[in-house]
Amino acid sequence: MSEVLHIIGGGMAGSEAAWQAAQAGLRVVIHEMRPKVGTFAHRTGLLAEMVCSNSFRSDDDTQNAVGLLHWEMRAAGGLIMEMATRHRLPAGGALAVDRDPFAQSVTEALKTHPNISVSNEEITELPGEGQWIIATGPLTSGALAEAIRAETGAEALAFFDAIAPIVHAETVNMDVAWMQSRYDKGETEDERTAYMNCPMTKDQYEAFIDALLAAEKTEFHEGETAGYFDGCLPIEVMAERGRETLRFGPMKPIGLTNAHNPANKPYAVVQLRRDNALGTLFNIVGFQTKMKYGAQKAVFRMIPGLENAEFARLGGIHRNTFINSPTLLDGQMRLRSRPNIRFAGQITGVEGYVESAAMGLLAGRLAAAEMLGRAIPPVPATTAMGALVSHITGGAEAKTFQPMNVNFGLFPPLDGVRGGRRGRKDRYQGYTDRAKADWQDWLGAQALDAA
Protein backbone atom coordinates (compact mmCIF):
# COMPACT_ATOMS: atom_id res chain seq x y z
CA MET A 1 0.00 0.00 0.00
CA SER A 2 2.37 2.69 -1.26
CA GLU A 3 0.06 5.17 -3.00
CA VAL A 4 -1.21 8.02 -0.80
CA LEU A 5 -4.34 10.13 -1.11
CA HIS A 6 -3.69 13.77 -0.23
CA ILE A 7 -6.57 15.95 0.99
CA ILE A 8 -6.29 19.74 1.18
CA GLY A 9 -8.60 21.11 3.87
CA GLY A 10 -9.69 19.64 7.17
CA GLY A 11 -13.25 20.92 7.34
CA MET A 12 -16.40 18.85 7.05
CA ALA A 13 -15.68 17.63 3.52
CA GLY A 14 -11.97 16.96 3.98
CA SER A 15 -12.49 15.16 7.28
CA GLU A 16 -15.20 12.89 5.85
CA ALA A 17 -13.23 12.20 2.67
CA ALA A 18 -10.20 11.20 4.75
CA TRP A 19 -12.26 8.87 6.93
CA GLN A 20 -13.93 7.11 4.02
CA ALA A 21 -10.68 6.60 2.13
CA ALA A 22 -8.78 5.43 5.21
CA GLN A 23 -11.55 2.99 6.13
CA ALA A 24 -11.27 1.57 2.60
CA GLY A 25 -7.58 0.86 3.25
CA LEU A 26 -5.79 3.87 1.74
CA ARG A 27 -3.05 5.87 3.37
CA VAL A 28 -4.24 9.46 3.70
CA VAL A 29 -2.54 12.78 4.44
CA ILE A 30 -4.76 15.71 5.47
CA HIS A 31 -3.17 19.07 4.67
CA GLU A 32 -4.83 21.60 7.00
CA MET A 33 -3.07 24.95 7.26
CA ARG A 34 -4.67 25.81 10.61
CA PRO A 35 -3.53 26.64 13.23
CA LYS A 36 -0.28 27.65 11.52
CA VAL A 37 -2.20 29.83 9.06
CA GLY A 38 -5.53 31.05 10.40
CA THR A 39 -8.68 32.49 8.87
CA PHE A 40 -10.94 35.30 10.07
CA ALA A 41 -13.69 32.79 10.94
CA HIS A 42 -11.92 29.87 12.65
CA ARG A 43 -11.03 29.92 16.34
CA THR A 44 -9.04 26.68 16.68
CA GLY A 45 -6.85 24.26 14.80
CA LEU A 46 -9.37 21.45 15.20
CA LEU A 47 -10.59 19.51 12.21
CA ALA A 48 -14.28 19.91 11.26
CA GLU A 49 -14.61 23.11 13.29
CA MET A 50 -18.10 24.60 12.99
CA VAL A 51 -17.64 28.28 12.21
CA CYS A 52 -21.25 29.41 11.79
CA SER A 53 -24.37 27.66 13.04
CA ASN A 54 -24.15 24.57 15.22
CA SER A 55 -27.08 22.95 13.40
CA PHE A 56 -27.11 20.16 10.84
CA ARG A 57 -30.75 21.08 10.22
CA SER A 58 -33.63 18.60 10.10
CA ASP A 59 -32.98 15.00 11.13
CA ASP A 60 -36.29 13.80 9.65
CA ASP A 61 -35.37 11.14 7.10
CA THR A 62 -38.91 10.66 5.77
CA GLN A 63 -40.10 14.18 4.92
CA ASN A 64 -36.92 16.25 4.55
CA ALA A 65 -34.13 15.99 1.97
CA VAL A 66 -31.35 16.98 4.37
CA GLY A 67 -32.64 14.44 6.90
CA LEU A 68 -32.47 11.83 4.15
CA LEU A 69 -28.88 12.90 3.48
CA HIS A 70 -28.18 12.32 7.20
CA TRP A 71 -29.57 8.80 6.83
CA GLU A 72 -27.48 8.02 3.76
CA MET A 73 -24.30 9.24 5.43
CA ARG A 74 -24.99 7.14 8.51
CA ALA A 75 -25.63 4.09 6.32
CA ALA A 76 -22.23 4.68 4.69
CA GLY A 77 -20.42 4.78 8.04
CA GLY A 78 -19.93 8.54 7.94
CA LEU A 79 -17.69 9.97 10.66
CA ILE A 80 -19.29 13.42 10.65
CA MET A 81 -22.78 12.07 11.29
CA GLU A 82 -21.55 9.64 13.92
CA MET A 83 -19.89 12.40 15.93
CA ALA A 84 -22.76 14.85 15.37
CA THR A 85 -25.19 12.28 16.76
CA ARG A 86 -22.88 11.53 19.67
CA HIS A 87 -22.72 15.23 20.59
CA ARG A 88 -26.25 16.31 19.69
CA LEU A 89 -28.13 18.91 21.73
CA PRO A 90 -31.90 19.17 22.29
CA ALA A 91 -33.34 20.99 19.29
CA GLY A 92 -36.69 19.49 18.40
CA GLY A 93 -36.51 17.76 15.04
CA ALA A 94 -33.17 19.35 14.15
CA LEU A 95 -29.71 17.87 14.71
CA ALA A 96 -27.92 20.55 16.74
CA VAL A 97 -24.38 19.86 17.87
CA ASP A 98 -22.19 20.78 20.83
CA ARG A 99 -19.60 22.21 18.50
CA ASP A 100 -16.33 22.00 20.45
CA PRO A 101 -16.70 18.38 21.67
CA PHE A 102 -17.86 17.47 18.19
CA ALA A 103 -14.74 18.92 16.53
CA GLN A 104 -12.50 17.42 19.20
CA SER A 105 -14.00 13.97 18.61
CA VAL A 106 -13.60 14.21 14.84
CA THR A 107 -10.01 15.37 15.25
CA GLU A 108 -9.17 12.56 17.67
CA ALA A 109 -10.76 9.91 15.43
CA LEU A 110 -8.78 11.07 12.42
CA LYS A 111 -5.45 11.62 14.14
CA THR A 112 -5.56 8.23 15.84
CA HIS A 113 -6.54 6.33 12.70
CA PRO A 114 -3.57 4.17 11.63
CA ASN A 115 -3.94 5.18 7.97
CA ILE A 116 -4.20 8.95 8.49
CA SER A 117 -1.62 11.66 9.17
CA VAL A 118 -2.09 15.43 9.36
CA SER A 119 0.19 18.16 8.03
CA ASN A 120 -0.24 21.83 8.95
CA GLU A 121 1.76 23.20 6.03
CA GLU A 122 -0.21 25.45 3.67
CA ILE A 123 -0.60 24.22 0.09
CA THR A 124 -0.33 27.19 -2.27
CA GLU A 125 -0.19 25.53 -5.70
CA LEU A 126 -2.13 22.85 -7.52
CA PRO A 127 -0.24 19.56 -7.19
CA GLY A 128 1.16 18.04 -10.36
CA GLU A 129 1.43 14.42 -9.30
CA GLY A 130 -0.38 11.96 -7.07
CA GLN A 131 -4.04 11.73 -6.13
CA TRP A 132 -5.55 14.78 -4.42
CA ILE A 133 -8.86 16.07 -3.12
CA ILE A 134 -9.29 19.82 -2.70
CA ALA A 135 -11.82 20.48 0.06
CA THR A 136 -10.89 23.98 1.18
CA GLY A 137 -14.39 25.45 1.35
CA PRO A 138 -15.48 29.09 1.00
CA LEU A 139 -12.41 30.30 2.92
CA THR A 140 -9.83 28.93 0.50
CA SER A 141 -6.51 30.72 1.02
CA GLY A 142 -5.64 33.47 -1.42
CA ALA A 143 -2.63 31.67 -2.91
CA LEU A 144 -4.48 28.42 -3.58
CA ALA A 145 -7.53 30.28 -4.92
CA GLU A 146 -5.24 32.08 -7.36
CA ALA A 147 -3.75 28.76 -8.47
CA ILE A 148 -7.23 27.33 -9.05
CA ARG A 149 -8.23 30.45 -10.95
CA ALA A 150 -5.18 30.17 -13.19
CA GLU A 151 -5.96 26.53 -14.00
CA THR A 152 -9.69 26.85 -14.56
CA GLY A 153 -9.71 30.21 -16.31
CA ALA A 154 -12.37 31.53 -13.96
CA GLU A 155 -12.37 35.31 -13.81
CA ALA A 156 -13.02 35.30 -10.09
CA LEU A 157 -13.54 32.81 -7.31
CA ALA A 158 -14.11 35.07 -4.32
CA PHE A 159 -16.60 37.90 -4.52
CA PHE A 160 -19.75 39.43 -3.07
CA ASP A 161 -22.46 37.46 -4.68
CA ALA A 162 -26.12 38.44 -4.96
CA ILE A 163 -28.25 35.41 -5.71
CA ALA A 164 -31.90 35.01 -6.67
CA PRO A 165 -34.40 32.75 -4.92
CA ILE A 166 -35.40 29.38 -6.38
CA VAL A 167 -38.98 28.11 -6.22
CA HIS A 168 -40.33 24.56 -6.30
CA ALA A 169 -42.24 24.45 -9.60
CA GLU A 170 -45.11 22.41 -8.18
CA THR A 171 -45.97 25.21 -5.73
CA VAL A 172 -46.60 27.87 -8.42
CA ASN A 173 -50.28 28.54 -9.08
CA MET A 174 -50.59 27.81 -12.80
CA ASP A 175 -54.17 29.09 -12.81
CA VAL A 176 -52.51 32.52 -12.58
CA ALA A 177 -49.07 31.94 -14.14
CA TRP A 178 -48.45 30.61 -17.65
CA MET A 179 -45.54 29.10 -19.57
CA GLN A 180 -43.97 31.21 -22.34
CA SER A 181 -40.58 32.58 -23.29
CA ARG A 182 -40.43 36.24 -24.26
CA TYR A 183 -41.47 36.66 -27.92
CA ASP A 184 -41.89 32.84 -27.99
CA LYS A 185 -38.17 32.48 -28.60
CA GLY A 186 -36.75 28.98 -28.91
CA GLU A 187 -36.43 26.28 -31.51
CA THR A 188 -38.29 23.61 -29.53
CA GLU A 189 -41.46 23.56 -27.47
CA ASP A 190 -39.38 23.04 -24.30
CA GLU A 191 -37.37 26.18 -25.08
CA ARG A 192 -40.48 28.20 -25.87
CA THR A 193 -42.02 27.20 -22.53
CA ALA A 194 -38.93 27.40 -20.34
CA TYR A 195 -40.32 30.35 -18.38
CA MET A 196 -43.20 30.76 -15.97
CA ASN A 197 -44.81 34.20 -16.09
CA CYS A 198 -46.65 35.91 -13.21
CA PRO A 199 -48.66 39.01 -14.25
CA MET A 200 -49.17 42.15 -12.17
CA THR A 201 -51.69 44.98 -12.40
CA LYS A 202 -50.55 48.55 -11.75
CA ASP A 203 -51.89 48.46 -8.18
CA GLN A 204 -50.15 45.13 -7.49
CA TYR A 205 -46.88 46.48 -8.89
CA GLU A 206 -47.01 49.64 -6.79
CA ALA A 207 -47.76 47.65 -3.63
CA PHE A 208 -44.88 45.29 -4.45
CA ILE A 209 -42.42 48.18 -4.89
CA ASP A 210 -43.53 49.71 -1.57
CA ALA A 211 -42.98 46.40 0.23
CA LEU A 212 -39.64 45.87 -1.48
CA LEU A 213 -38.31 49.28 -0.44
CA ALA A 214 -39.55 48.91 3.14
CA ALA A 215 -38.28 45.35 3.68
CA GLU A 216 -35.50 44.65 6.17
CA LYS A 217 -32.14 44.20 4.43
CA THR A 218 -28.90 42.45 5.31
CA GLU A 219 -26.13 44.84 6.34
CA PHE A 220 -22.46 44.34 5.57
CA HIS A 221 -19.90 43.83 8.30
CA GLU A 222 -17.48 46.61 9.09
CA GLY A 223 -14.73 46.79 6.51
CA GLU A 224 -16.73 45.00 3.82
CA THR A 225 -17.72 46.73 0.63
CA ALA A 226 -20.29 45.57 -1.85
CA GLY A 227 -18.81 45.26 -5.32
CA TYR A 228 -21.80 44.05 -7.32
CA PHE A 229 -21.68 42.93 -10.91
CA ASP A 230 -23.91 45.17 -13.05
CA GLY A 231 -25.80 42.13 -14.26
CA CYS A 232 -26.34 40.93 -10.71
CA LEU A 233 -27.68 44.00 -8.87
CA PRO A 234 -29.98 43.27 -5.92
CA ILE A 235 -33.57 43.97 -6.90
CA GLU A 236 -34.03 46.48 -4.09
CA VAL A 237 -30.99 48.45 -5.31
CA MET A 238 -32.65 48.72 -8.73
CA ALA A 239 -35.94 49.78 -7.13
CA GLU A 240 -34.17 52.53 -5.20
CA ARG A 241 -33.11 54.05 -8.53
CA GLY A 242 -36.73 54.71 -9.50
CA ARG A 243 -40.15 53.12 -9.12
CA GLU A 244 -40.34 52.23 -12.82
CA THR A 245 -36.82 50.76 -13.05
CA LEU A 246 -37.97 47.18 -12.52
CA ARG A 247 -40.84 47.52 -14.99
CA PHE A 248 -38.29 48.42 -17.66
CA GLY A 249 -35.87 45.77 -16.41
CA PRO A 250 -36.51 42.22 -15.17
CA MET A 251 -40.27 42.86 -14.80
CA LYS A 252 -40.91 44.28 -18.27
CA PRO A 253 -44.20 42.95 -19.73
CA ILE A 254 -43.27 43.11 -23.42
CA GLY A 255 -43.23 40.05 -25.69
CA LEU A 256 -45.65 38.12 -23.48
CA THR A 257 -49.33 37.24 -23.76
CA ASN A 258 -51.29 36.08 -20.75
CA ALA A 259 -52.60 32.66 -21.75
CA HIS A 260 -55.43 32.95 -19.22
CA ASN A 261 -56.59 36.36 -20.47
CA PRO A 262 -54.97 37.22 -23.83
CA ALA A 263 -56.80 40.54 -24.20
CA ASN A 264 -55.56 41.92 -20.88
CA LYS A 265 -52.02 43.35 -21.07
CA PRO A 266 -50.16 42.99 -17.74
CA TYR A 267 -48.63 46.14 -16.25
CA ALA A 268 -45.56 44.12 -15.18
CA VAL A 269 -44.51 40.47 -15.32
CA VAL A 270 -42.29 38.44 -13.03
CA GLN A 271 -40.55 35.63 -14.89
CA LEU A 272 -39.27 32.37 -13.42
CA ARG A 273 -36.73 30.40 -15.43
CA ARG A 274 -36.18 26.65 -15.20
CA ASP A 275 -33.15 26.02 -13.04
CA ASN A 276 -32.52 22.31 -13.48
CA ALA A 277 -32.86 19.67 -16.15
CA LEU A 278 -35.79 18.01 -14.43
CA GLY A 279 -37.89 21.17 -14.55
CA THR A 280 -38.70 20.88 -10.85
CA LEU A 281 -36.95 24.11 -9.85
CA PHE A 282 -37.37 27.63 -11.24
CA ASN A 283 -35.40 30.75 -10.27
CA ILE A 284 -37.02 34.19 -10.18
CA VAL A 285 -35.28 36.01 -13.01
CA GLY A 286 -33.40 39.16 -12.02
CA PHE A 287 -34.50 38.92 -8.39
CA GLN A 288 -31.12 38.85 -6.70
CA THR A 289 -31.65 40.26 -3.24
CA LYS A 290 -30.14 41.19 0.11
CA MET A 291 -33.49 41.17 1.92
CA LYS A 292 -33.57 39.08 5.07
CA TYR A 293 -35.17 35.66 4.70
CA GLY A 294 -38.44 36.42 6.46
CA ALA A 295 -38.90 39.56 4.39
CA GLN A 296 -38.22 37.67 1.17
CA LYS A 297 -40.99 35.17 1.79
CA ALA A 298 -43.49 37.89 2.63
CA VAL A 299 -42.58 40.14 -0.30
CA PHE A 300 -42.21 37.47 -2.97
CA ARG A 301 -45.50 35.83 -2.01
CA MET A 302 -47.17 39.11 -2.98
CA ILE A 303 -46.45 38.15 -6.60
CA PRO A 304 -49.60 36.73 -8.24
CA GLY A 305 -49.12 32.99 -8.70
CA LEU A 306 -46.54 32.75 -5.89
CA GLU A 307 -48.99 33.16 -2.99
CA ASN A 308 -48.14 29.67 -1.73
CA ALA A 309 -44.65 29.36 -3.16
CA GLU A 310 -42.15 27.12 -1.43
CA PHE A 311 -38.49 28.01 -1.83
CA ALA A 312 -35.68 25.57 -2.51
CA ARG A 313 -33.30 28.45 -1.85
CA LEU A 314 -33.88 32.03 -0.78
CA GLY A 315 -31.84 34.87 -2.21
CA GLY A 316 -28.89 36.37 -0.45
CA ILE A 317 -25.61 38.18 -0.67
CA HIS A 318 -22.37 36.91 0.75
CA ARG A 319 -18.68 36.50 0.10
CA ASN A 320 -18.13 33.11 -1.43
CA THR A 321 -15.53 30.92 -3.07
CA PHE A 322 -16.67 28.16 -5.38
CA ILE A 323 -15.90 26.77 -8.79
CA ASN A 324 -18.25 26.35 -11.74
CA SER A 325 -18.50 22.61 -11.19
CA PRO A 326 -20.87 21.81 -14.10
CA THR A 327 -18.20 22.95 -16.57
CA LEU A 328 -15.06 21.94 -14.64
CA LEU A 329 -15.79 18.58 -12.98
CA ASP A 330 -16.62 15.19 -14.44
CA GLY A 331 -19.12 12.75 -12.93
CA GLN A 332 -16.38 11.37 -10.67
CA MET A 333 -15.80 14.87 -9.21
CA ARG A 334 -12.43 15.09 -10.97
CA LEU A 335 -11.08 18.28 -12.51
CA ARG A 336 -11.38 17.65 -16.24
CA SER A 337 -8.08 19.36 -17.01
CA ARG A 338 -6.27 17.49 -14.20
CA PRO A 339 -8.06 14.21 -13.42
CA ASN A 340 -5.67 13.43 -10.55
CA ILE A 341 -7.43 16.21 -8.61
CA ARG A 342 -10.93 15.94 -7.18
CA PHE A 343 -12.93 18.69 -5.52
CA ALA A 344 -15.27 18.24 -2.58
CA GLY A 345 -17.35 20.33 -0.19
CA GLN A 346 -18.56 23.90 -0.49
CA ILE A 347 -15.97 24.83 -3.08
CA THR A 348 -17.92 22.60 -5.51
CA GLY A 349 -21.06 24.72 -5.13
CA VAL A 350 -23.00 22.92 -2.43
CA GLU A 351 -24.26 24.85 0.57
CA GLY A 352 -24.23 23.74 4.20
CA TYR A 353 -22.32 21.51 6.62
CA VAL A 354 -24.21 18.35 5.70
CA GLU A 355 -23.96 18.81 1.94
CA SER A 356 -20.24 19.60 2.26
CA ALA A 357 -19.58 16.48 4.30
CA ALA A 358 -21.67 14.42 1.88
CA MET A 359 -19.58 15.52 -1.10
CA GLY A 360 -16.48 14.67 0.94
CA LEU A 361 -17.88 11.22 1.59
CA LEU A 362 -18.41 10.63 -2.12
CA ALA A 363 -15.04 12.06 -3.14
CA GLY A 364 -13.26 9.85 -0.60
CA ARG A 365 -15.06 6.73 -1.77
CA LEU A 366 -14.57 7.51 -5.45
CA ALA A 367 -10.87 8.21 -4.98
CA ALA A 368 -10.39 5.03 -2.94
CA ALA A 369 -12.13 2.88 -5.54
CA GLU A 370 -10.01 4.33 -8.35
CA MET A 371 -6.74 4.00 -6.44
CA LEU A 372 -7.50 0.44 -5.28
CA GLY A 373 -8.64 -0.69 -8.70
CA ARG A 374 -12.18 -1.44 -7.63
CA ALA A 375 -15.21 -0.95 -9.86
CA ILE A 376 -17.83 1.42 -8.52
CA PRO A 377 -21.23 2.04 -10.11
CA PRO A 378 -22.54 5.58 -10.67
CA VAL A 379 -24.26 7.06 -7.63
CA PRO A 380 -28.04 6.73 -8.24
CA ALA A 381 -29.56 10.13 -8.98
CA THR A 382 -32.61 8.97 -7.02
CA THR A 383 -30.65 9.22 -3.76
CA ALA A 384 -29.98 12.45 -1.88
CA MET A 385 -26.25 11.98 -2.43
CA GLY A 386 -26.71 11.23 -6.12
CA ALA A 387 -29.16 14.07 -6.71
CA LEU A 388 -26.71 16.53 -5.21
CA VAL A 389 -23.62 15.33 -7.09
CA SER A 390 -25.62 15.07 -10.34
CA HIS A 391 -26.70 18.69 -9.88
CA ILE A 392 -23.20 20.07 -9.43
CA THR A 393 -21.55 17.95 -12.12
CA GLY A 394 -23.98 18.58 -14.95
CA GLY A 395 -27.60 18.91 -13.86
CA ALA A 396 -27.37 22.61 -13.05
CA GLU A 397 -27.31 25.38 -15.63
CA ALA A 398 -23.65 26.40 -15.85
CA LYS A 399 -24.35 30.03 -16.78
CA THR A 400 -26.39 30.66 -13.62
CA PHE A 401 -24.70 28.14 -11.30
CA GLN A 402 -24.87 29.13 -7.64
CA PRO A 403 -24.43 27.25 -4.35
CA MET A 404 -27.35 24.97 -3.49
CA ASN A 405 -28.66 23.02 -0.49
CA VAL A 406 -30.03 19.53 -1.03
CA ASN A 407 -33.78 19.56 -1.68
CA PHE A 408 -36.37 17.31 -3.27
CA GLY A 409 -36.49 19.55 -6.33
CA LEU A 410 -33.17 17.99 -7.38
CA PHE A 411 -34.64 14.46 -7.40
CA PRO A 412 -36.03 12.77 -10.52
CA PRO A 413 -39.84 12.83 -10.30
CA LEU A 414 -41.62 9.75 -9.01
CA ASP A 415 -43.04 7.46 -11.66
CA GLY A 416 -41.46 9.63 -14.32
CA VAL A 417 -44.03 12.40 -13.82
CA ARG A 418 -43.38 15.79 -12.23
CA GLY A 419 -45.04 15.89 -8.84
CA GLY A 420 -45.43 12.10 -8.66
CA ARG A 421 -47.87 11.36 -5.88
CA ARG A 422 -50.47 14.00 -5.26
CA GLY A 423 -49.95 14.89 -1.60
CA ARG A 424 -46.66 16.44 -0.60
CA LYS A 425 -46.33 14.16 2.44
CA ASP A 426 -46.87 11.04 0.33
CA ARG A 427 -44.59 12.37 -2.39
CA TYR A 428 -41.72 13.06 0.02
CA GLN A 429 -42.21 9.65 1.58
CA GLY A 430 -41.98 8.19 -1.92
CA TYR A 431 -38.73 10.03 -2.59
CA THR A 432 -37.18 8.77 0.66
CA ASP A 433 -38.36 5.17 0.27
CA ARG A 434 -36.91 5.03 -3.24
CA ALA A 435 -33.67 6.73 -2.16
CA LYS A 436 -33.04 4.43 0.78
CA ALA A 437 -33.50 1.29 -1.31
CA ASP A 438 -31.25 2.58 -4.09
CA TRP A 439 -28.59 3.83 -1.66
CA GLN A 440 -28.43 0.46 0.11
CA ASP A 441 -28.09 -1.28 -3.25
CA TRP A 442 -25.24 1.08 -4.19
CA LEU A 443 -23.39 0.46 -0.93
CA GLY A 444 -23.99 -3.27 -1.24
CA ALA A 445 -22.47 -3.36 -4.73
CA GLN A 446 -19.26 -1.86 -3.37
CA ALA A 447 -19.12 -4.30 -0.48
CA LEU A 448 -19.45 -7.23 -2.89
CA ASP A 449 -16.72 -5.83 -5.10
CA ALA A 450 -14.35 -5.34 -2.16
CA ALA A 451 -14.98 -8.91 -1.02
Secondary structure, DSSP 8 states (H G I E B T S, - for coil): ---EEEEE--SHHHHHHHHHHHHTT-EEEEE--TTTS--SS--SS-TT---S-SEEEE--TTT-HHHHHHHHHHHTT-HHHHHHHHTEE--TTEEEE-HHHHHHHHHHHHHTSTTEEEE-----S--SSSEEEE--GGG--HHHHHHHHHHH--S-SEEEEEE--EEEGGGS-TTT-EE--GGG--SSHHHHT-EEEEEE-HHHHHHHHHHHHHS-B----TT------GGG--HHHHHHT-TTTGGGTTT--TT---TT-TTS--SEEEEEEE-BTTS-EEEETT----B-HHHHHHHHTTSTT-TT--EEE--EEEEEE---HHHHB-TTSEETTEEEEEE-GGGGTB-SHHHHHHHHHHHHHHHHHHHHT-------TTSHHHHHHHIIIIIB-GGG---B---GGGS--GGGSTT-SSSHHHHHHHHHHHHHHHHHHHHHHHHHHH-
